[in-house]
Amino acid sequence: MKPASGASHRHLPTSPFKPRPPAPPVERFSVDDRVTHDRYGLGVVIAVEDEIAVFVDFGSRQERITTPFNKLYKL
Protein backbone atom coordinates (compact mmCIF):
# COMPACT_ATOMS: atom_id res chain seq x y z
CA MET A 1 0.00 0.00 0.00
CA LYS A 2 1.31 3.44 -0.92
CA PRO A 3 1.27 6.29 1.60
CA ALA A 4 -1.13 9.14 0.84
CA SER A 5 0.55 12.05 -0.86
CA GLY A 6 -0.18 15.65 0.09
CA ALA A 7 -0.75 16.69 -3.53
CA SER A 8 -4.31 17.25 -4.66
CA HIS A 9 -5.67 15.43 -7.68
CA ARG A 10 -6.11 17.15 -11.00
CA HIS A 11 -9.76 17.71 -12.03
CA LEU A 12 -10.64 17.07 -15.63
CA PRO A 13 -12.91 19.63 -17.34
CA THR A 14 -15.36 16.89 -18.38
CA SER A 15 -15.54 15.33 -14.92
CA PRO A 16 -19.01 15.27 -13.28
CA PHE A 17 -17.24 15.87 -9.95
CA LYS A 18 -16.47 19.56 -10.18
CA PRO A 19 -14.13 21.11 -7.63
CA ARG A 20 -15.69 23.53 -5.17
CA PRO A 21 -15.57 27.16 -6.23
CA PRO A 22 -13.22 29.26 -4.09
CA ALA A 23 -14.85 30.84 -1.05
CA PRO A 24 -15.60 34.54 -1.49
CA PRO A 25 -13.44 36.86 0.60
CA VAL A 26 -14.86 37.81 4.00
CA GLU A 27 -16.32 41.32 4.01
CA ARG A 28 -14.44 43.65 6.35
CA PHE A 29 -16.36 46.19 8.36
CA SER A 30 -15.12 49.09 10.45
CA VAL A 31 -16.75 51.29 13.08
CA ASP A 32 -19.22 53.87 11.66
CA ASP A 33 -19.81 51.91 8.43
CA ARG A 34 -23.40 52.22 7.24
CA VAL A 35 -24.85 48.78 6.53
CA THR A 36 -28.09 47.09 5.60
CA HIS A 37 -29.33 43.70 6.79
CA ASP A 38 -32.03 41.62 5.09
CA ARG A 39 -33.90 41.12 8.37
CA TYR A 40 -33.11 44.20 10.52
CA GLY A 41 -32.81 46.96 7.90
CA LEU A 42 -30.44 49.95 7.94
CA GLY A 43 -27.84 50.32 10.66
CA VAL A 44 -24.43 51.58 11.72
CA VAL A 45 -21.52 49.42 12.87
CA ILE A 46 -20.68 50.32 16.48
CA ALA A 47 -18.00 47.68 17.26
CA VAL A 48 -15.95 45.01 15.48
CA GLU A 49 -14.63 41.76 17.03
CA ASP A 50 -11.65 40.95 14.79
CA GLU A 51 -13.13 38.92 11.90
CA ILE A 52 -15.56 37.05 14.15
CA ALA A 53 -18.52 39.42 14.57
CA VAL A 54 -19.76 42.98 14.30
CA PHE A 55 -22.14 44.89 16.56
CA VAL A 56 -24.67 46.94 14.61
CA ASP A 57 -27.06 49.60 15.89
CA PHE A 58 -30.31 49.35 13.91
CA GLY A 59 -32.00 52.21 15.79
CA SER A 60 -34.60 50.22 17.73
CA ARG A 61 -32.17 47.39 18.59
CA GLN A 62 -28.52 46.42 18.63
CA GLU A 63 -27.47 43.09 17.19
CA ARG A 64 -24.28 41.03 17.18
CA ILE A 65 -23.87 39.50 13.73
CA THR A 66 -21.32 36.72 13.30
CA THR A 67 -19.33 35.68 10.29
CA PRO A 68 -20.13 34.75 7.54
CA PHE A 69 -21.98 37.99 6.95
CA ASN A 70 -24.44 36.53 4.42
CA LYS A 71 -27.23 39.05 4.97
CA LEU A 72 -25.16 42.11 5.92
CA TYR A 73 -24.08 44.52 3.19
CA LYS A 74 -21.96 47.66 3.35
CA LEU A 75 -23.54 50.76 1.81
C-alpha distance (Angstrom), angle and dihedral (degrees) to the residues before:
residue distance angle dihedral
M1 . . .
K2 3.79 . .
P3 3.80 121.1 .
A4 3.80 115.9 -111.8
S5 3.77 112.9 -97.4
G6 3.79 122.5 -137.7
A7 3.81 93.0 -130.3
S8 3.78 117.8 104.6
H9 3.78 120.6 -125.7
R10 3.76 121.7 -103.7
H11 3.83 114.4 -110.5
L12 3.77 117.0 -138.2
P13 3.83 116.8 -136.7
T14 3.81 91.4 -125.8
S15 3.80 94.4 49.0
P16 3.83 116.0 119.5
F17 3.81 87.3 -144.2
K18 3.78 101.4 77.1
P19 3.79 119.0 -169.0
R20 3.78 116.5 -111.3
P21 3.78 114.7 -92.6
P22 3.81 113.0 -111.0
A23 3.80 114.5 -90.0
P24 3.80 113.5 -102.7
P25 3.80 114.7 -110.0
V26 3.80 115.8 -92.3
E27 3.80 112.0 -102.6
R28 3.80 112.0 -116.2
F29 3.77 119.2 -141.7
S30 3.78 130.0 -170.0
V31 3.79 133.3 -165.2
D32 3.84 114.2 -74.0
D33 3.82 93.9 22.0
R34 3.79 111.6 144.5
V35 3.80 110.2 -129.4
T36 3.77 141.2 173.8
H37 3.80 127.0 -143.9
D38 3.81 125.3 -160.9
R39 3.81 91.9 -130.1
Y40 3.83 106.2 28.6
G41 3.82 102.3 33.5
L42 3.81 127.5 -144.5
G43 3.79 120.8 4.4
V44 3.78 148.6 149.7
V45 3.81 125.7 -116.6
I46 3.82 108.6 -117.4
A47 3.84 100.4 174.6
V48 3.81 140.0 8.1
E49 3.84 126.3 -150.2
D50 3.82 102.1 -155.9
E51 3.82 104.7 -87.4
I52 3.81 93.5 -38.2
A53 3.80 104.8 82.5
V54 3.79 146.4 -19.0
F55 3.79 129.6 -141.1
V56 3.80 112.6 -136.9
D57 3.80 128.7 -168.8
F58 3.80 108.5 -144.4
G59 3.81 94.3 179.6
S60 3.80 99.4 -110.2
R61 3.83 93.9 41.6
Q62 3.77 143.7 13.4
E63 3.78 119.5 -132.1
R64 3.80 135.4 -169.6
I65 3.80 108.0 -139.9
T66 3.80 117.9 -166.4
T67 3.76 130.4 -152.0
P68 3.02 132.4 -58.9
F69 3.78 90.6 59.1
N70 3.82 95.1 -153.9
K71 3.80 97.0 154.9
L72 3.82 99.7 30.4
Y73 3.80 118.9 91.8
K74 3.79 130.9 -178.0
L75 3.80 115.3 -127.0
